Amino acid sequence: MNFIGPLCLILITTTIAGHFANRIGIPAVIGELLVGIVLGPAMLDWIKLDNLVTAFSDIGVVILMFLGGLESDLKLLRKYLKPAIIVAVSGVILPVVVMGGVTYLFGFSFLEALFIGVVFSATSVSISVAVLKQYQALSTREGATILGAAVADDIIGVLLLSLMISLLASQGIHAGSSQPGILFILLEQLAFFCGTFLLVKWIAPYLMRLGERLIVPSSVTIMSMIICLSMAWLANLVGLSGAIGAFFAGIAVANTPYKHILADHVEPLGNSIFIPVFFVSVGLNMTLDHFLRNLVLVVVLVVLAALTKWIGCGLGAKLSGFDSLSSSVIGTGMIARGEMGLITAQIGHQAGLLNNTDYSAMILVIILVTLISPLLLKQTLKKSLAINK
């Protein structure tokens, strides 16, 4: 019961912060992220990132991505699959090369610099999804490309992380628990995507019809959440982000007659408790330890982390036939870093590759870039929507 007070505080402050953020014309998620920074270890230290906050946060990102899948157009996602892959690949290469090279110039070893490049190659579109939803842009060609690129980016991120762990092991550096080989990971993920096809085509429609026949209140909504949470768990099991599994669960359920009912039922559930806790938890990761000592490094990496994704993914979109404004929307939609970057940085810290000071700096950069990304995406979206009207 001790968690009830902090949860109540989170809901009060995120509601107020979201209200004023919308009043002054910035995405509501910015206000919620700032609440985490203010209430967390960085400032007031009233709320800790404990197991319950983490659990609520995990459910929040799963529901957010499930809603993203519900609102996505599967035909549009298929149509823009090729450009999504190009965007993802170009958006991974540039951060690894540029950020790895710059940190090497700052005095990091080659292995440390390469690892930092991998940390910032990952994208987390959970926050971008919230902004795209706010501007009804999920089912546009830019939104479809961003979501498709996020899936490809996640797979590439897992492979790069596996390669880095193997490289660390070859150098005699322990990187946590033993990891399966890359081939095994690929086979697991291939099986997952084959299962996803079956889910979209046959399993989800059958389960949803079954749910409708059950004599239980909200049985259809409960069945959809079973599908959502199961897919998130399976994705996590094969080394992907649980958010990716939830996204595909949303797509699967969206291709049944129950799509509109679920959007009305699941969205209030997520927005009333779990999703605000997710955004707050991002801010709770931030600390200001050794901030002044690493100020120049942090500023340089924040700028480069934003530019390398913006330019890299934007260039990939441009090569795929998008115009400059659409390419900019896609680039800014891919800037946010999140759980994959945090996990990768933590592995480097546990392996002793990043000391406490450098690890704190990397986490700070991830949080600051995540704060910047919704603002940049909002500006480019507003220009794009204004022109397309």
FIROZA-50595 format. One record per residue (C-alpha): residue in one letter; residue number from 1; x, z, y. Coordinates in steps of 0.5 Angstrom, whole numbers. Each point is the difference from the previous one (the first is absolute). Layout:
BEGIN
["A", NUM, [X, Z, Y]]
...
//
This chain:
BEGIN
["M", 1, [0, 0, 0]]
["N", 2, [6, 1, 5]]
["F", 3, [0, -8, 0]]
["I", 4, [-7, 0, 4]]
["G", 5, [2, 3, 6]]
["P", 6, [6, -6, 1]]
["L", 7, [-5, -5, -2]]
["C", 8, [-5, 2, 5]]
["L", 9, [5, 0, 5]]
["I", 10, [3, -7, -2]]
["L", 11, [-8, -3, 0]]
["I", 12, [-1, 3, 7]]
["T", 13, [7, -2, 3]]
["T", 14, [-1, -7, -3]]
["T", 15, [-7, -1, 2]]
["I", 16, [2, 2, 8]]
["A", 17, [7, -4, -1]]
["G", 18, [-4, -7, -2]]
["H", 19, [-5, 1, 5]]
["F", 20, [4, 0, 6]]
["A", 21, [5, -5, -3]]
["N", 22, [-6, -5, -1]]
["R", 23, [-2, 2, 7]]
["I", 24, [7, -2, 3]]
["G", 25, [0, -6, -4]]
["I", 26, [5, 1, -6]]
["P", 27, [-1, 0, -7]]
["A", 28, [-3, 7, -2]]
["V", 29, [5, 0, -6]]
["I", 30, [5, 1, 6]]
["G", 31, [-3, 7, 2]]
["E", 32, [-1, 2, -7]]
["L", 33, [8, -1, -2]]
["L", 34, [1, 4, 7]]
["V", 35, [-4, 6, -3]]
["G", 36, [5, 0, -6]]
["I", 37, [6, 0, 5]]
["V", 38, [-3, 5, 4]]
["L", 39, [-3, 5, -5]]
["G", 40, [6, -1, -5]]
["P", 41, [7, 2, -1]]
["A", 42, [2, -4, 6]]
["M", 43, [-3, 4, 5]]
["L", 44, [-5, 6, -1]]
["D", 45, [1, 0, -7]]
["W", 46, [-7, 3, -2]]
["I", 47, [-1, -5, -6]]
["K", 48, [4, -1, -5]]
["L", 49, [1, -6, -5]]
["D", 50, [-2, 4, -6]]
["N", 51, [-3, -2, -7]]
["L", 52, [-7, 0, 3]]
["V", 53, [1, -4, 6]]
["T", 54, [4, -5, -4]]
["A", 55, [-6, -1, -5]]
["F", 56, [-5, -1, 5]]
["S", 57, [5, -5, 3]]
["D", 58, [1, -4, -6]]
["I", 59, [-8, 0, -1]]
["G", 60, [0, -3, 7]]
["V", 61, [4, -5, 0]]
["V", 62, [-3, -2, -7]]
["I", 63, [-7, 0, 3]]
["L", 64, [3, -4, 6]]
["M", 65, [3, -6, -4]]
["F", 66, [-7, 0, -4]]
["L", 67, [-4, -1, 6]]
["G", 68, [5, -5, 2]]
["G", 69, [-1, -4, -7]]
["L", 70, [-7, 1, 1]]
["E", 71, [0, -4, 7]]
["S", 72, [5, -5, -3]]
["D", 73, [-2, -7, -1]]
["L", 74, [3, -2, -7]]
["K", 75, [-1, -8, 1]]
["L", 76, [4, 1, 7]]
["L", 77, [6, 5, -4]]
["R", 78, [0, -6, -5]]
["K", 79, [1, -5, 5]]
["Y", 80, [5, 3, 4]]
["L", 81, [4, 3, -6]]
["K", 82, [6, -5, 1]]
["P", 83, [1, 2, 7]]
["A", 84, [0, 7, -2]]
["I", 85, [5, 0, -5]]
["I", 86, [5, -4, 6]]
["V", 87, [-2, 5, 5]]
["A", 88, [2, 6, -5]]
["V", 89, [6, -3, -2]]
["S", 90, [3, -2, 7]]
["G", 91, [-3, 7, 2]]
["V", 92, [5, 4, -5]]
["I", 93, [6, -5, 1]]
["L", 94, [1, 2, 8]]
["P", 95, [-1, 7, 0]]
["V", 96, [5, 1, -6]]
["V", 97, [5, -5, 3]]
["V", 98, [0, 3, 7]]
["M", 99, [-2, 7, -1]]
["G", 100, [5, 1, -5]]
["G", 101, [6, -4, 4]]
["V", 102, [-2, 4, 6]]
["T", 103, [0, 7, -3]]
["Y", 104, [7, -2, -3]]
["L", 105, [3, -1, 7]]
["F", 106, [-3, 7, 1]]
["G", 107, [5, 2, -5]]
["F", 108, [-4, 1, -6]]
["S", 109, [3, -2, -7]]
["F", 110, [-2, -7, -3]]
["L", 111, [-4, 3, -5]]
["E", 112, [-3, 5, 5]]
["A", 113, [-2, -6, 5]]
["L", 114, [-2, -5, -6]]
["F", 115, [-5, 6, -2]]
["I", 116, [-3, 1, 7]]
["G", 117, [-1, -7, 1]]
["V", 118, [-4, 0, -7]]
["V", 119, [-4, 6, 3]]
["F", 120, [-2, -4, 6]]
["S", 121, [-2, -6, -4]]
["A", 122, [-6, 3, -2]]
["T", 123, [-7, -1, 3]]
["S", 124, [-6, 5, 0]]
["V", 125, [-6, -3, 3]]
["S", 126, [-5, 5, -1]]
["I", 127, [0, 2, 8]]
["S", 128, [0, -8, 1]]
["V", 129, [-6, 0, -4]]
["A", 130, [-3, 5, 4]]
["V", 131, [1, -4, 6]]
["L", 132, [-2, -6, -3]]
["K", 133, [-7, 3, -2]]
["Q", 134, [-1, 3, 7]]
["Y", 135, [1, -7, 3]]
["Q", 136, [-4, -3, -6]]
["A", 137, [6, -5, -2]]
["L", 138, [1, 2, -7]]
["S", 139, [-4, -6, -2]]
["T", 140, [4, -5, 4]]
["R", 141, [6, -5, -2]]
["E", 142, [5, 5, 3]]
["G", 143, [-3, 6, -3]]
["A", 144, [0, -3, -7]]
["T", 145, [7, -2, 1]]
["I", 146, [2, 7, 2]]
["L", 147, [-4, 3, -6]]
["G", 148, [3, -5, -5]]
["A", 149, [7, 1, 3]]
["A", 150, [0, 7, -1]]
["V", 151, [-2, 0, -7]]
["A", 152, [6, -5, -1]]
["D", 153, [5, 4, 5]]
["D", 154, [-2, 6, -5]]
["I", 155, [2, -3, -6]]
["I", 156, [7, -2, 3]]
["G", 157, [1, 7, 3]]
["V", 158, [-1, 3, -7]]
["L", 159, [5, -6, -3]]
["L", 160, [5, 2, 6]]
["L", 161, [-1, 7, -1]]
["S", 162, [2, -1, -8]]
["L", 163, [6, -4, 2]]
["M", 164, [2, 6, 5]]
["I", 165, [0, 5, -6]]
["S", 166, [3, -4, -5]]
["L", 167, [6, -1, 5]]
["L", 168, [0, 7, 2]]
["A", 169, [1, 2, -7]]
["S", 170, [5, -5, -1]]
["Q", 171, [4, 3, 5]]
["G", 172, [-1, 7, -3]]
["I", 173, [-5, 2, 5]]
["H", 174, [-6, 4, -3]]
["A", 175, [-7, -3, 3]]
["G", 176, [-5, 5, -3]]
["S", 177, [-4, -1, -7]]
["S", 178, [2, -6, -4]]
["Q", 179, [-3, -6, 2]]
["P", 180, [-2, -6, -5]]
["G", 181, [3, -7, 0]]
["I", 182, [-2, -5, 5]]
["L", 183, [-3, -4, -6]]
["F", 184, [-4, 5, -2]]
["I", 185, [-3, 1, 7]]
["L", 186, [-1, -7, 1]]
["L", 187, [-4, 0, -7]]
["E", 188, [-4, 6, 2]]
["Q", 189, [-2, -3, 6]]
["L", 190, [-2, -7, -3]]
["A", 191, [-4, 4, -5]]
["F", 192, [-3, 4, 6]]
["F", 193, [-2, -7, 4]]
["C", 194, [-3, -3, -6]]
["G", 195, [-4, 6, -1]]
["T", 196, [-2, 0, 7]]
["F", 197, [-3, -8, -1]]
["L", 198, [-4, 3, -6]]
["L", 199, [-3, 6, 5]]
["V", 200, [-2, -5, 5]]
["K", 201, [-3, -5, -5]]
["W", 202, [-3, 4, -5]]
["I", 203, [1, 8, 0]]
["A", 204, [-2, 2, 7]]
["P", 205, [-7, -4, 0]]
["Y", 206, [-1, 3, -7]]
["L", 207, [2, 7, 2]]
["M", 208, [-4, -1, 7]]
["R", 209, [-7, -2, -4]]
["L", 210, [2, 6, -5]]
["G", 211, [0, 5, 6]]
["E", 212, [-7, -3, 3]]
["R", 213, [-3, 2, -7]]
["L", 214, [3, 7, 0]]
["I", 215, [-6, 5, 2]]
["V", 216, [5, 4, 5]]
["P", 217, [0, 1, 7]]
["S", 218, [5, -5, 4]]
["S", 219, [2, -3, -7]]
["V", 220, [2, -7, 3]]
["T", 221, [4, 3, 5]]
["I", 222, [3, 5, -5]]
["M", 223, [2, -6, -5]]
["S", 224, [3, -4, 6]]
["M", 225, [5, 6, 1]]
["I", 226, [1, 1, -7]]
["I", 227, [3, -7, 0]]
["C", 228, [3, 1, 6]]
["L", 229, [4, 6, -2]]
["S", 230, [2, -3, -7]]
["M", 231, [3, -6, 3]]
["A", 232, [4, 4, 5]]
["W", 233, [2, 4, -5]]
["L", 234, [2, -6, -5]]
["A", 235, [4, -3, 6]]
["N", 236, [4, 6, 1]]
["L", 237, [1, 1, -7]]
["V", 238, [4, -7, 0]]
["G", 239, [4, 1, 6]]
["L", 240, [-5, -3, 5]]
["S", 241, [-3, 4, 6]]
["G", 242, [-7, 3, -2]]
["A", 243, [-2, -3, 7]]
["I", 244, [1, -7, -4]]
["G", 245, [-5, 2, -6]]
["A", 246, [-5, 3, 5]]
["F", 247, [0, -7, 4]]
["F", 248, [-1, -4, -6]]
["A", 249, [-6, 5, -3]]
["G", 250, [-3, -2, 7]]
["I", 251, [1, -7, -1]]
["A", 252, [-3, 1, -7]]
["V", 253, [-6, 4, 2]]
["A", 254, [-1, -5, 6]]
["N", 255, [-2, -6, -5]]
["T", 256, [-6, 4, -2]]
["P", 257, [-7, 1, 3]]
["Y", 258, [2, 7, 2]]
["K", 259, [5, -2, 5]]
["H", 260, [-5, 2, 6]]
["I", 261, [-2, 7, -3]]
["L", 262, [7, 2, -1]]
["A", 263, [2, -1, 7]]
["D", 264, [-5, 4, 3]]
["H", 265, [1, 6, -5]]
["V", 266, [8, 0, -1]]
["E", 267, [2, -1, 7]]
["P", 268, [-4, 6, 3]]
["L", 269, [4, 4, -6]]
["G", 270, [7, -3, 2]]
["N", 271, [-1, 1, 7]]
["S", 272, [-3, 7, 0]]
["I", 273, [6, 3, -4]]
["F", 274, [5, -3, -3]]
["I", 275, [2, -6, 4]]
["P", 276, [1, 4, 6]]
["V", 277, [5, 5, -4]]
["F", 278, [4, -6, -2]]
["F", 279, [1, -2, 7]]
["V", 280, [2, 7, 2]]
["S", 281, [5, 1, -7]]
["V", 282, [4, -6, 3]]
["G", 283, [1, 4, 6]]
["L", 284, [1, 6, -4]]
["N", 285, [7, -3, -3]]
["M", 286, [3, 0, 7]]
["T", 287, [5, 5, 2]]
["L", 288, [5, 0, 6]]
["D", 289, [6, 3, -3]]
["H", 290, [6, -3, 2]]
["F", 291, [-4, -5, 5]]
["L", 292, [5, 0, 5]]
["R", 293, [6, -1, -4]]
["N", 294, [-3, -6, -3]]
["L", 295, [-4, -2, 6]]
["V", 296, [4, -7, 1]]
["L", 297, [-1, -2, -7]]
["V", 298, [-7, 2, -1]]
["V", 299, [-2, -4, 7]]
["V", 300, [4, -6, -3]]
["L", 301, [-3, 0, -7]]
["V", 302, [-7, 1, 3]]
["V", 303, [1, -6, 4]]
["L", 304, [3, -4, -6]]
["A", 305, [-5, 2, -5]]
["A", 306, [-6, -2, 4]]
["L", 307, [4, -7, 2]]
["T", 308, [2, -2, -7]]
["K", 309, [-7, 1, -3]]
["W", 310, [-3, -4, 6]]
["I", 311, [5, -5, 1]]
["G", 312, [1, -1, -8]]
["C", 313, [-7, 0, -2]]
["G", 314, [-2, -4, 6]]
["L", 315, [5, -5, -2]]
["G", 316, [-3, 0, -7]]
["A", 317, [-7, -2, 3]]
["K", 318, [3, -5, 5]]
["L", 319, [3, -4, -6]]
["S", 320, [-6, 1, -4]]
["G", 321, [-4, -4, 6]]
["F", 322, [-3, 6, 4]]
["D", 323, [0, -1, 8]]
["S", 324, [5, 4, 4]]
["L", 325, [-6, 5, 2]]
["S", 326, [-2, 1, -8]]
["S", 327, [7, 1, -2]]
["S", 328, [1, 5, 5]]
["V", 329, [-7, 4, -2]]
["I", 330, [3, -1, -8]]
["G", 331, [7, 3, 3]]
["T", 332, [-3, 6, 3]]
["G", 333, [-4, 1, -6]]
["M", 334, [6, 1, -4]]
["I", 335, [4, 5, 4]]
["A", 336, [-3, 7, -2]]
["R", 337, [4, 3, -5]]
["G", 338, [-3, 6, -4]]
["E", 339, [0, 3, -7]]
["M", 340, [5, -5, -4]]
["G", 341, [5, 1, 6]]
["L", 342, [-1, 7, 0]]
["I", 343, [1, 0, -8]]
["T", 344, [6, -4, 0]]
["A", 345, [4, 4, 6]]
["Q", 346, [-2, 6, -5]]
["I", 347, [3, -3, -6]]
["G", 348, [7, -1, 4]]
["H", 349, [0, 7, 3]]
["Q", 350, [-1, 3, -7]]
["A", 351, [6, -4, -2]]
["G", 352, [4, 2, 5]]
["L", 353, [1, -7, 3]]
["L", 354, [-4, 3, 7]]
["N", 355, [2, 7, 2]]
["N", 356, [-5, 4, 4]]
["T", 357, [1, -2, 7]]
["D", 358, [0, -8, -2]]
["Y", 359, [-6, 1, -5]]
["S", 360, [-4, 4, 6]]
["A", 361, [2, -6, 5]]
["M", 362, [-3, -5, -5]]
["I", 363, [-6, 4, -1]]
["L", 364, [-1, 0, 8]]
["V", 365, [1, -7, 0]]
["I", 366, [-5, -2, -5]]
["I", 367, [-5, 5, 4]]
["L", 368, [2, -3, 7]]
["V", 369, [-1, -7, -3]]
["T", 370, [-7, 1, -3]]
["L", 371, [-2, 3, 7]]
["I", 372, [2, -6, 3]]
["S", 373, [-3, -5, -5]]
["P", 374, [-7, 1, 2]]
["L", 375, [1, -1, 7]]
["L", 376, [4, -7, -1]]
["L", 377, [-6, -2, -5]]
["K", 378, [-5, 2, 5]]
["Q", 379, [3, -4, 6]]
["T", 380, [1, -7, -5]]
["L", 381, [-7, 1, -3]]
["K", 382, [-3, 0, 7]]
["K", 383, [3, -6, 2]]
["S", 384, [-2, -4, -6]]
["L", 385, [-7, 3, 0]]
["A", 386, [-1, -2, 7]]
["I", 387, [3, -7, -1]]
["N", 388, [-4, -1, -6]]
["K", 389, [-7, 2, 3]]
//
